[in-house]
Structures are given as C-alpha cells and as structure tokens.
Amino acid sequence: MGTNAAPTAVPTDASTDRGVYDSMEALRSLLIEGEQLEACAIQRRLFALRHRRLMVAATTGRLIVVQRGLFGGFHPIDLRWQDLRDAALDVGVFGATLRVAVYRSNDLASAEGPPSNVIVTGLRKAEAQQVYRACQTRAQAWREKRRIRELEELRAKSGGVQIGATRGMMGGGAMSPAGVGASDDGDGSPMARLQRAKDMVTSGLLNDAEFEQIKAKILAEL
C-alpha cells in the first residue's frame, strides 16, 4: 500500500509493549495509499487508568487521534491539515498535553463559526514535541495559503485589486505584489486604488512592505 513509515516516527517500544503495538497496528490500518507517517505520540499509562491509551499521529495528509476500545476495536478522529487553526503544547512533569484548534468548514479560506478543540493529555514528552512541530509546520503553510486565497477573493470582489503571481505557496515561496489595477466598475483613479490598498493593510491582507510597493507603482503611473 506504500504506507511504510519512517523509523523515527515509530515508538521504540512498539515491538515490546503490546498496547503500543496494537495502537500502531490500528493506526497503520487507517493510512491510505501514499500517506506517510511523520510523527506519533502515545499516552502514558498513568493517564489511561480507565481506558486504553490514546495515540495521536501526524501524517502527510492529516492529524489522527486513535482511541482503542476496552473490548477491542478502535475509534479514530481525523483532522485535515487544511482545517487546522493552531496547535499548542504544554509539557509537564509527568507528560505533555497537545491542544489542537480546528475549523469546521469545507472551504480552505474561511471558517464556519468558532473552531472546535481537540485535547490529548498525558503524552510522552519527546514524542509529543515531534507531533507538535509537525502541526506547527502544517498550520503555518495553510495559513499562508488561506491568506493568498483571501487576497484573490478580495481582488475579485473589488474588481481590480491585482496581487502578483505567487511562487511556491506550499514551499515557502514569497508573494510579489504587482500593484492595483483599474476597477471594472470605472473607479480606477489613483486615489481609489490607493485607498483599497490601505484597506487591505488594515484588514491584514497586505503587510507594510507590500503596500509600499503598490503605492510606488501607483505614483509612478501619475
């Protein structure tokens, strides 16, 4: 199936601890073809006195929380990376707590109502830190992609705010503002175009450097 995970992503005691082994088997059965395991963390026994230990795993396509049943079977919770809003990690004396906020929307650029939260307590510290780093990397990438999508939506609504082509949206490429074009509704005056750019700065869709580039282009056309 092409789902072999990197050795560093598998807990070292997966072959000797039956609970960890069963959790890993349950997780592997959920992976689809081409999906790779990046990091996973198992809950410590101390935090699972009344239930089987939880496992949280970061893959190339999603975050998965696996809870095994007391009498067999398991219940997975799938969180798409594009729905991830933020992740936080609290490391205590006995274990780490991973908190993940996710949007409940089918659209990658906007959210429907307040985000929901998934909290997994008592994770092994080193493993939890690996999962947390994977969450932060994915969340940052999708925030940038949503930002670019919002810019394009605003451009379409304004009828002429044109932001330059993007390079490597998911690969860390920079966005290059090309300026503010003429509006389809005839309101393409320099003052109107400059005001639209200012509004985009206020709303957080442009930073100061991008605004200055647009401003310079508009002034150069006078």
N, C-alpha and C positions, 0 to 999 in steps of 0.2 A: 504493500500500500504506500510505500515511500514515506513512512512516518517515523523513521528511526530518529531518536532524539540525540542531541549532543551529550556525551558522557557527563559533562559538568552540570547538566540540568537535572540529573537523576540523583536523589538522596543516596549517600554512600551506604546506608544500611538497608537499601531496598531488597537485597538478596538474603538478609538475615532476619529482618523484622517482618513478621507475617502481615501486620497491619499496614505497614508502608508498602509492602509488595502488592497487597490486594488493592490499595488505593492507586498505585501506579498502573496496575492492570486495568482498573476501571477507567482511569484517565486515557490510557492508550486506546481503549475501545472507542473513545469519543473523537479521536483525531481523524480528520478526513484526509483524502489523498493529497499529498503535497504539503500538509500542515506540519510544522516543526515545533518541537517543544523548546522554549528558550530558557525558562526557569520555573521552578516549582518549590513550594514550601509546605511542610506537613505540620499539623498541630501537635503540640507536646501532649503526652499522656495526662499530665497534671491538669490540663484544661478540658479533658474529654472523659470525665468520670461517669457521666450519664449518657454518653453517646460515643459512637466510633469517631475517631479523629478525622477532622476536616483536612482537605488538601486544596491549595489554590495554585493554579498553574498559568503561566503566561506563554502563549504560543504565538506563532507568526500572524494569526488572524484574530485572536480573541483572548479574553481572560476567563478561565474556567474555575469554578468552585465546586468541588466534589464532596458530597456527604454520603457516606455509606450507611445503609440501614442496619439496625441491630440484628435483624434476622435475614440478612442477605440483600443483594441489590444495592443500588445507589441512586442518589438524586443530584444531577448536575445543574448548575446555574451558569449560563453563558452570557458573557458581556462583550459586545463587539467593541473593538478599539475605537471606531468612529463615534460611539456613544459615550466614551469615557470623558468626563469633565475634568476630574482631578483625582489624585491619589495622595494619601498621607500615611506615614509610618511612625508609630510610637514604639520605641524599644525600651522595655522594662527590665527588671531584674530576672524574671523567670521566663519571659517570652516577648514576642513582638505582636502588635496589633496593626493590621492593614485595613485602612478605610478607603473605600472607593466610591466616588460620586459619579453617577451615570445619568445621561439624558434618556428620556423615554420618547424617542422620535425616530421616524424613518428618514428624516431629512438631515443631511450632514451639516447644514449651515445654521439650523435653528433648533430650539428646544421647545417642547410642549409642556409647560408648567414647570414646577420645581424639580430638580433632579432627585432621584432616589439614591439611597446609600446602602452599600453592602459592607459589612464589618466582619472580619475574621480575626479572632483573638487567639493568643497563646501559640503563635507560630514560632518555629525555630528561627533564631535571630539572623544568622548568616543567610539562610535560605530566603527569609522574608525580605531581606535587603536586596537580594537579586531580583525577586519579583517586583519590588517597588521600583527599582531602576528601570526595569522593562516597562512598567506602567508610565513612568515619567517620560521616557523616550517617546512612547506611542502617543501620549496625551499632547506633548509639545508638537509633534508632527501634525496631528489632526487639528490642533488649534490654528496652526498656520494655514492649513488647507481650508478651514471654515472661514478664516479671515479673508483669504483670496476669493472664496465663493461670495462672501458678503459684499466685497468690493465690486465684483462683477454684477451682482444683483442691483446694487446702488447705481452703477453706471447705466444699467438698462432702464431703471426707473427714472433717472434724471434725463435720459435721452441724449447724453453726450459726454458724461464724465468717463474718459478713457484712461484706464490704467494700463501701463505697458505689459508686454508679454511676460509671463512668469517662466522661470527656469528651474526645473527640478523641485517641484512643490514638495515632494516627499523626501528629497535627497538633500535638503538644506540649502538649495539654491536661493539666491536673492531675488527680490522683486524689483523691477526697474520701472518707476513711474515715467510715462511718456507725455503726460500733460493732460489738459482738459480740453476736449474738442467742442465743436459747436453743437448746440442743442437742436434736436429735431423740431422743437416747437418754436424755433426762431429766437429764443432767448440765449444767444451765444455771445453776448457782449463780454468784454474782458472783466468788468466788474461782477457780472453774474457768475462767470466761470470761477473767478477768484473766491467768491462767496461760497460756492458749492465746495470748493477745496477746503475752505476754513471749516465748513460744517462737518466735513469728513474727518478733520483733525479733532474737532470737539467730540465726535462720536467714537474716536479711537480707531478709525479705519485707515488713517494715514498718520505717520509719525512726522516730526518736525522736519527731518531731512527730506522726506518725500514732498512735503508741502513746499519747501523752498525750491525744489527742482521744478515743480509745477508753476510756482509763482514766477520763476525766472523765464520759463517758456512763454507764459502769457505776456510778460513785459517785453520780451524780445519781439513779439508779434505786433506791438504798437507802432 
